[in-house]
Amino acid sequence: PLVGRRIKISGVASKPELNGTEGVALSFDDAKNRYNVRLNSGSVMSLKPANLEAVYRGGGGMPG
């Protein structure tokens, strides 16, 4: 359900520099069980679903 959504990368042990990076989930590769993600830098990575979390953007401001 992450395809087309903004995501944040977390828990990547092999490339810890990616943790905290945001991007967009482009597609899901059923054969590899991984999402193809375009990072904000423009590069595309293949990442496990466990390493991605959806980014929710609020409307901003304080409720009241």
C-alpha positions in Angstrom: 0.0 0.0 0.0 3.0 2.3 -0.1 3.2 2.7 -3.9 2.9 6.4 -4.7 3.4 7.5 -1.1 6.1 9.5 0.5 8.2 7.2 2.7 11.1 7.4 5.2 13.8 4.8 5.3 14.8 3.2 8.7 16.6 0.2 10.0 18.9 -0.4 7.0 22.0 -2.0 8.5 24.0 -2.4 5.3 23.7 1.3 4.4 23.0 3.2 7.6 23.5 6.5 5.8 20.1 5.9 4.2 18.3 5.8 7.5 16.1 8.9 7.9 16.2 9.6 4.2 12.8 10.3 2.5 11.6 9.4 -1.0 8.7 8.1 -2.9 7.7 4.4 -3.4 7.5 3.9 -7.1 6.5 0.3 -7.4 6.6 -3.1 -5.7 8.7 -6.0 -7.1 6.8 -9.2 -6.2 9.7 -11.4 -7.3 12.1 -9.7 -4.9 9.5 -8.7 -2.2 10.9 -5.1 -2.3 9.8 -1.6 -3.1 11.5 0.5 -5.7 12.0 3.8 -4.1 13.2 7.1 -5.6 15.1 9.0 -3.0 15.0 12.8 -2.8 18.5 12.8 -4.3 17.1 11.2 -7.5 18.6 7.8 -7.1 16.4 4.7 -7.1 16.9 1.9 -4.5 15.2 -1.5 -4.0 14.2 -1.8 -0.3 12.4 -4.2 2.0 9.0 -3.2 3.2 10.3 -3.5 6.8 12.7 -0.6 6.1 10.0 1.8 5.0 7.5 3.8 6.8 4.8 6.1 5.4 5.4 9.8 5.9 2.3 11.7 7.0 2.2 15.4 6.3 -0.1 17.3 8.6 -1.9 20.5 7.6 0.5 22.5 9.8 -0.3 25.0 12.5 -1.8 24.5 15.9 -5.3 23.1 16.4 -7.7 25.4 18.0 
